[in-house]
Amino acid sequence: MSGDGFAAKRRAEAAENVQSASAEPSLIEQLKDQAGSMAGMAGMFVVTILLAMKIQPFYDHDEIRAFGSEGATKAGFILLELVFIFIFTALIIYLARRNMEKFIKWGVLGILWIAMMYTLYPLAAMVLVPEPPALTEDETDVSEAYIVSVEEGGANFFYVDDPLSGNGTLMYVGNAGEIEHWSHQIIPEDGFVSETVRITHTEDGIVMCEGTRWVLLDAATGEQKEEHPKDCYVGFRQEVTEPEQMPPDWKWESCDGEDNVPQDWTVVDGYLEAIPFHNDGDIGPRDCGDGWLFPSEFDARNVIFAQEFGSEHFLIVSSKWAGMVQFPTQGQQIGGAQLGEQVETTWNITLSGGETFDAATLGAMPGINASGQDTLLLGTSSGRVLGVDVNQDGSVEERMSMQLAEPVRGLLLADCCAGGSNDLWVIEGDHLRIFMGSGLRELTRSLDVGGDASRVPMALHNVDNSQSEIDGALLLMEQNGEWSSMNYEFIPSDMGQFLIYTIPGLIALILSIGMMIALIMRPEWYVINTVGVLVGAGTITMLGVSFVPWIIIIFMVLAAIYDAWAVYKSKHMLELADTMVNLELPVMLVAPQKPTRGRIQMARPETPIDGTPVPPAPRKGMEETMLMGLGDVIFPGLLCISAMSWLPDVEGPLGWSAPVWVAIGTMIGSLVGYCVLMTYVARGKPQAGLPLLNGGAILGYFISGMIFIGSSAFVFNISLF
């Protein structure tokens, strides 16, 4: 097969067979005669895909994907790849017909060298860099203790024990809960707590709401400073604006009109309500009106993050709606909001369908000094991580977007090792993932987190490491009131970062250059096959991790249609294949029936006046040779790698994950197509390989996906662009 698919065998008796079709042996005899070549080709087919599966974890990161995380579901990008294949094929044929083979040869060799580096680098890193020990999760003897807020940086946090018992305690702690800064006993009205305790920070202290009261606590001691007996799910205290900055009609310092007194606010149900400064608990007519309406998607009972920004704005995130809200301060009369008046926002986002916000964190992004620009990260049930930069003046700017495969249940921006820059800790589905640096490079050490699908708040405590200048860390996780922890220890290497990053790259560079020299100087069948397998594995991996399976399937179907047309109708694929073989380029795998020393060469076919191709005369080393283009290996391999990268990571038999089993099933399906293909190839006829190989791979994916994953193996929200 050529680079995009055509299969043929070259036999020494080809000319005689064309002239004497009646003497052609039976199909069984031909298959037996070619059994060695077929088995060898199948072996290289399998080795190429298995090698791609081996290096897949090295490239299964959003920053490495060809079009980023969002491009993985865009069919337009894969159509663009197909257009590039058309252009490449046309360019090769154009240059070959004008006897400009040297441009073809050196251009293709350059491309192959780059693809080979993509395989050799991770292989060198796997051999040289020691595998760090697996992370483990330790259960702690804590129950009915719910983390309600984690301070920026992750070191200190607040939790409530027995929150709905009427006798709970708000605790402010550090050092993964070992250091108690203070505690505050929650004493609600009539001993009844109607809502989850939520807190927000203000200049005067900490505002706590538990459904029946608005309470201001001293930030240093936890002692109660003020109280409003108002229903309150989330509370704020708006600080007094400098008098010279106040507009003439500004009357909301105290809602009653008192000067130089902070204004307190409560969020209850779908309203933002101002609390009168002199509030005696009377539930009669309210001096401040009925409040301002949040959008209908806002749910005050499911607020996962709230914080004031400056004296004029606060940020609040509920399950379906998030926004930077402006405190109502200008142009309002003491009578309060008009009926149905909406809150004003400088930024907001509303989720649609069944998607929800399930996690939030605020802090400096990785790669930025911890005191730098604050970014709000939001995780959703569909696996999205959205990031926006937030400022004290209430302005918000989009920062980043990441698409993961499973729901995001926990987020934390915190420095794991006292390195001066935060890291991003993500609970995705059942997995803890750690991203470092401005490029969000993922560490290979992940952890399986138990529990159900509930939200997982996290806090982090740095631990001194006597063996290294870099600290370790203790990560605390809470699920439904029960706590667990994970110790993260930096594993130093004798050669440090030089070993981890530089040495594998140098070795890969040297090996790839050596292989290129061997290919140019002595292109024997084993050299061509070695380079072909390495190139195929690298290409499969880089494209396979970049697109979800449905996009790959569309690509495979279109490529198979094109391959059939190019082989049977236009026949330009045959011309392309002969050009590549004549130039001794490793865009094909070579399986000689009787391996001999000598180059794999093939004369250019002669075409008589009537246009009927004449089989080429065999040369040395071509007594019984089967050719398979790399495209016929690459396309089925793409679906294998895509399955490993994008399917839900559930457990499978024999300790392998279900996506790995689907990848194996896909490969087996393509081998079934290969066996059918060989019944045609054995007759010595050029054959389009992709229709059978891709068809078998797709069928194998459907069957194994249903067996090991279920219906979720076929659900991907794809679009054109």
C-alpha positions, 0 to 999 in steps of 0.5 A: 500500500502507498502512504494512503493505501494500496496493497500489492505483492511483487513476485518474480513470476509476475510477467509470466502470470500476466501472460498465462492467466490459466496457469495461475495457482488457486487462492489457497496455494497463493495464500500458503505461498505468501504466508511468510510475507503476510505474517510478517506484515501483520506483525509489523502492523500490530507492533506499530499500533502497540508502540503508539499505545505505549507512548500515548500517555506521554502525549495525552495532554491538552497543550500537546494536542494538534488543535488544543482541547476544544479542537478535539471535537471539531470536524472541520479540523480533520477535514483540513487534514484530509485536504492536506493529504490531497495536496501532498499527493498531488504535489508528489505526483506533479514533481515525479512527472517532471523528474524532480525526484530529489525534491520529493526525496529530501522533503519526505525524509525531513517529514519522516525524521520529525515524525520519528522524533515523536516516537524516539523521545518518549521511548528514551525518556521511559528508559532513562527517567525512573518511574516515580512511585504511585501516589496513595490516598489515606483515609482519615478518621473524620466524618460529618465535617464539611469544608465550606471555604478554602482560602487563596493558596489552599493552606488555611480553610474553614469547615463545619461539623454537624452543620444541620444539627443546630449545634455545629461549630465553624472551624478555621484551621491550617496544616491540613486541619492539624492547627486550629486557629479558632472555632465558633459555635453556631447558635441559630435562632430557635436552634434551627439551621435551615441552610448550609453554612457559607462564609465570605470575607470582608475588610471588617471580618468574616460574614457567616450565613446559615439560613436564619441569620447574617453574622459578622465574625472577627477574622482573628478570633472568630468571635461574633461582632454583629448580627442581623436576624434576617434570612441569609444564604450568602451575606456581604458587607459593603464598605463605606466609599470615600465621601468625596467619591460618593455621587450626590444621591448615594443613599445606601451606606446604611439603607436608612440613610445614615452616613459612614456606615457599611451596608450589609446585604443578604442573598436569599432565594433569588434576591439580593436584599439590603439589610437596614442598619437599625434592624430589630428583627421586625418582619414587618415592612422593609425599609429597603424594598424587596431587593434586586432579582438574580437571573432565573438560572441562579440558585442561592441554595447551591452557591459554591463560591462567593467573594467581594471585590473592592467596595462595589462588586462581588463575585458569586457562582451557583450551580447554573449561573456565575456573575460579577455583580455590582452592589446597587449604589447609585440612582436608587432611592430609599424605597429600594428596587423597583418591582422585578429590577435585575442585578447589574453585572460586569460579567456573567455566564449561564450554563445550558442543558444539564451542565452545572458548575461543580468546582471553583477556585481563585488564585494565581495561575501556574507559572505566575508568582503567587502574588500575581493576577487572580484567576477564577477557575470554574469546573463543570459537569461536562469536563470543562475548566473555564478561567477568567482574570478578575480585578478589584474594579470588577472587570473580568477578562477571559483567560483559558479553557480546558476540555477534559473527558470527565466531570470536574469535581474539584479545583485548587490553585496552590503551590505543591512544593514551595516553588514560588508558583501555584500548581493546578490540582484537578479532580476529574471523575475519579482521578486527581490530575496535577498541572504545573507551569505556564504551559500546564504540563501534567505530571505523570503521577495521578491518583484514583480518588474514591467516592461518588460523584460529589464535589471534592473541596481540597486544601494543601499544606507544604511539608519540609523535605530533608532530602531536597530543597523542594518541599513535599505537600499534603493534599487534603480532600473532603467528600460528603463530610469524610476526609482523606489525604495524599502525601506528595513527595518530590522525587529528586534525580541524581542528574536533576532536570538535565536527565529528565528533559535534555538527555532523552532529547539528545538520545532521540536526536542522535538515534533519528539522525543515525536512522536517516543516514542508514536509510540513505546509505543502505536502504535495506528492508529491515532499515525501511521497516524500522523507520516505518514502524517508528514513523507510523507510531509517532504519527498515529499518536500525535493525531490520535490524541488530538481528536475524539473517536467520532471525528476519527471515524469520519476521517477514516470513512472519507479516507477509505472512499478517497483510497478506493477512488484513487486506486480503482478509478484514477489509479494515481495511488499506484503511481504514487506508490511506485514513486515512493518505492523507486526513491527507497522512502520508508512510507511503506512496510516491506515484507519479503517472503525470503529476506535477502541482502540487497536493496528493495528496488522496483523499476518504474512501470512501463505503460503501452500506448493503450494505457494498460499498466504492465507489471514492473520487472523485479529487481534484486531483493524483490523475489517475493515481496509484499508492500503495505503503505503506512497509511494503512497502518496509521488510520486504524491506529488513530482510532485505537489511540483516540479510544484510549485518550477520550473514552471514559476511564473505567475499569476493565478485565485483567487490570487494564482499563476499559479504553485500553480494551476498546483500543485492542478490540479496534486493532483486532477488528482491523486485523480481521479486515487485513485478513480479508484484504490478503485474499485479494493481495495474494492474487498479485493485484493492486488493492485499496486497503483502507476500505477493508482495514478501516471498516474492520477497525470501526466495527471492532470499535463499535463491538468492543466499545459496547462490551467494555464501555457501554453507550457512553462510548458513542457520545461525543458532542462534535461540531463542524467548527 
